Amino acid sequence: MGRKFEVRKVAMAKTSLLKAKLYSRFGKELYMLAKQGGSNPEANLALKHLIEKAKQQQVPNDVIKRNIDKAEKGIGEDYIAIRYEGFGPEGSCFLIDTMTDNVNRTVSEVRHCFTKMGAKLGVKGSVEHQYEHLSLVSLKHVTEEEVLDCLIEADLDVEDISFEDDMVMVTAGGYDLERVEEALKQLEQAEVVDTEQGWFPLEKVQVSEESRKLIERFLSMLDDLDEVSNVYHNVDLED
């Protein structure tokens, strides 16, 4: 049996405001990746992957092109990627990734969200050790053996390969997603169903209904912050 992981994300309604935030988040990340690794996606695999991800999220081509062009011309603002870690009620803990051009403003806004929940920010490393940084890839129309042989040939180590629900599930290191995807392209018959990269809690916690409401409000507040790009938590919010 393979291990199953689920990314806990805040459900976002499809409104123009949230679409604007989505475009802004991808725009910042595209700009910084293009600036750091070059604007040619074929030579910058991280940028290539992000472009594909943006298109899957229906980010318009002009938003993608405009931010890559800005990086190539060096006319955009620089953003700093900062991770905040903190603790909530009943053993809950959070990783909050941000992309900001104003560190003082962002830390103040994130701290305000924690204060409203009656929780607190932690120091660097206080929460991260409770998570695994992983990449997940789901494929159809291939066997475990074919996938394993392909990845071995590409000199890639993975943590787990399993067969579940008519799909091969590959679990690899969090920084290996682009390399795994490139290697799997050699399997022409394979259909990539889904990919995911992020931080997965080693253990999830159950909380009371009162704490659940606080945490859901907290996640909603973070979702309203333009600088917040990803939030990871260890709370089981399923009904």
C-alpha positions in Angstrom: 0.0 0.0 0.0 1.3 3.4 -0.9 1.1 6.5 1.3 -1.7 8.9 0.6 -1.1 12.7 1.1 -3.6 15.5 0.8 -2.8 19.2 0.6 -5.0 21.2 2.9 -5.9 24.4 1.1 -8.4 27.1 1.8 -11.4 26.8 -0.5 -11.7 29.9 -2.6 -14.9 31.1 -4.2 -14.6 32.1 -7.9 -14.8 35.9 -7.7 -13.1 38.6 -9.6 -11.3 39.6 -6.5 -9.8 36.2 -5.9 -9.0 35.8 -9.5 -7.0 39.1 -9.3 -5.1 37.7 -6.3 -4.4 34.5 -8.2 -3.0 36.4 -11.2 -0.9 38.6 -8.8 0.6 35.6 -7.0 1.5 33.8 -10.2 2.8 37.1 -11.6 5.2 37.7 -8.8 6.5 34.1 -8.8 6.9 34.1 -12.6 8.8 37.4 -12.4 11.2 36.2 -9.7 11.8 32.8 -11.3 12.5 34.4 -14.7 14.8 37.0 -13.1 16.7 34.4 -11.1 17.0 31.6 -13.7 16.5 33.2 -17.0 13.4 33.9 -19.1 13.7 30.8 -21.4 11.5 28.1 -20.0 13.4 25.4 -21.8 16.5 26.4 -19.9 14.7 27.2 -16.7 12.7 24.1 -15.7 11.2 25.7 -12.6 9.9 28.5 -14.8 8.5 26.1 -17.3 6.7 24.2 -14.6 5.2 27.3 -13.1 4.0 28.5 -16.6 2.2 25.1 -17.0 0.7 25.4 -13.5 -0.5 29.0 -14.2 -2.2 27.8 -17.4 -3.9 25.0 -15.6 -5.2 27.7 -13.2 -6.5 29.7 -16.2 -4.1 32.5 -15.7 -4.2 34.6 -19.0 -1.3 34.3 -21.4 -0.8 38.1 -21.3 -0.3 38.0 -17.5 2.3 35.2 -17.9 4.1 37.0 -20.8 4.0 40.4 -19.2 5.7 39.3 -16.0 8.4 37.3 -17.8 9.1 40.2 -20.1 9.4 42.5 -17.1 12.1 40.2 -15.6 13.9 40.0 -18.9 14.0 43.8 -19.2 14.7 44.3 -15.5 11.9 46.8 -15.0 9.9 45.2 -12.2 10.1 45.4 -8.4 12.0 42.8 -6.5 10.0 40.5 -4.1 11.3 38.6 -1.2 10.1 35.1 -0.3 9.5 34.8 3.4 8.1 31.9 5.4 6.3 32.5 8.7 5.6 29.7 11.2 3.2 29.8 14.0 1.0 27.9 16.5 -2.8 27.8 16.9 -5.2 26.2 19.3 -5.1 22.5 20.3 -1.8 21.5 18.7 -2.5 23.2 15.3 0.5 24.7 13.5 1.0 26.6 10.3 3.5 27.4 7.6 2.7 30.6 5.7 4.6 31.4 2.5 4.7 35.0 1.3 6.1 37.0 -1.6 6.5 40.6 -0.6 8.2 43.9 -1.5 7.6 45.3 2.1 8.7 42.9 4.9 7.6 45.2 7.7 4.0 45.5 6.3 3.7 41.8 5.7 4.9 40.6 9.1 2.6 43.1 10.7 -0.4 41.8 8.7 0.4 38.1 9.4 1.0 38.7 13.1 -2.4 40.5 13.2 -4.1 37.4 11.9 -2.5 35.2 14.6 -3.4 37.7 17.3 -7.1 37.7 16.2 -7.0 33.9 16.6 -5.5 34.2 20.0 -2.4 32.4 18.6 1.2 33.5 18.0 4.0 33.5 15.5 6.9 31.1 16.1 10.6 31.5 15.3 12.2 30.1 12.2 12.2 26.3 12.3 9.7 26.0 15.2 7.1 24.4 13.0 8.7 23.3 9.8 10.2 20.1 11.3 6.6 18.8 11.7 6.2 18.7 7.9 7.6 16.9 4.9 8.5 18.8 1.8 7.2 16.5 -1.0 6.3 16.3 -4.7 3.4 14.1 -5.8 2.7 13.0 -9.4 -0.2 10.8 -10.5 -0.1 9.0 -13.8 -2.4 6.7 -15.9 -1.7 4.1 -18.6 1.7 3.0 -17.1 2.8 0.4 -14.7 4.9 0.9 -11.5 7.8 -1.0 -13.2 7.8 1.3 -16.2 7.8 4.4 -14.0 10.5 3.0 -11.7 12.8 2.1 -14.7 12.3 5.5 -16.2 13.2 7.3 -13.0 16.2 5.1 -12.4 17.5 5.8 -15.9 17.2 9.5 -15.2 19.2 8.9 -12.0 16.3 10.1 -9.7 15.6 8.8 -6.3 12.0 8.8 -5.1 10.5 8.1 -1.7 7.6 5.9 -2.9 5.9 4.5 -6.0 2.5 2.8 -5.6 -0.6 1.8 -7.6 -3.9 3.2 -6.4 -7.2 3.8 -8.1 -5.9 2.8 -11.5 -3.1 5.3 -11.2 0.6 5.2 -10.4 1.4 7.5 -7.6 5.0 8.9 -7.3 6.2 10.6 -4.1 9.5 12.4 -4.5 11.5 15.1 -2.7 9.9 18.5 -2.6 12.6 20.1 -4.9 12.5 17.3 -7.5 9.1 17.9 -9.2 10.5 19.5 -12.4 13.1 16.8 -12.8 10.6 14.0 -12.2 8.1 15.5 -14.7 10.9 15.9 -17.4 12.0 12.3 -16.9 8.4 10.9 -17.1 8.0 12.6 -20.5 10.0 9.7 -21.9 6.9 7.5 -21.3 4.9 8.6 -24.3 1.9 6.6 -23.3 1.7 8.1 -19.8 -1.0 10.6 -18.9 -0.1 12.9 -16.0 -3.3 13.3 -14.1 -2.1 15.6 -11.4 1.0 17.1 -9.8 1.4 18.7 -6.4 4.4 20.2 -4.6 4.2 21.4 -1.0 4.6 20.8 2.7 2.6 17.9 4.2 2.1 17.5 8.0 3.6 14.4 9.5 0.4 14.1 11.6 -3.0 15.8 11.5 -4.8 17.0 14.6 -8.5 17.0 15.4 -9.8 20.2 17.1 -13.0 21.2 18.8 -15.8 23.0 17.0 -14.9 26.2 18.7 -11.2 26.0 17.6 -12.3 24.9 14.1 -14.3 28.1 13.6 -11.3 30.2 14.8 -9.0 28.4 12.4 -11.3 28.7 9.5 -11.6 32.5 10.2 -7.8 32.7 10.5 -7.3 31.0 7.1 -9.9 33.3 5.5 -8.0 36.3 6.9 -4.7 35.0 5.5 -6.4 34.4 2.1 -7.3 38.1 2.0 -3.7 39.1 2.2 -2.2 39.8 -1.2 1.3 38.8 -0.1 0.3 35.3 1.1 1.0 32.7 -1.6 0.5 29.4 0.3 -0.7 28.3 3.7 0.0 24.8 5.0 -1.6 23.4 8.3 -2.1 20.2 10.1 -5.7 20.5 11.0 -8.3 18.0 9.8 -11.1 20.2 8.5 -13.1 17.5 6.8 -16.6 17.1 8.0 
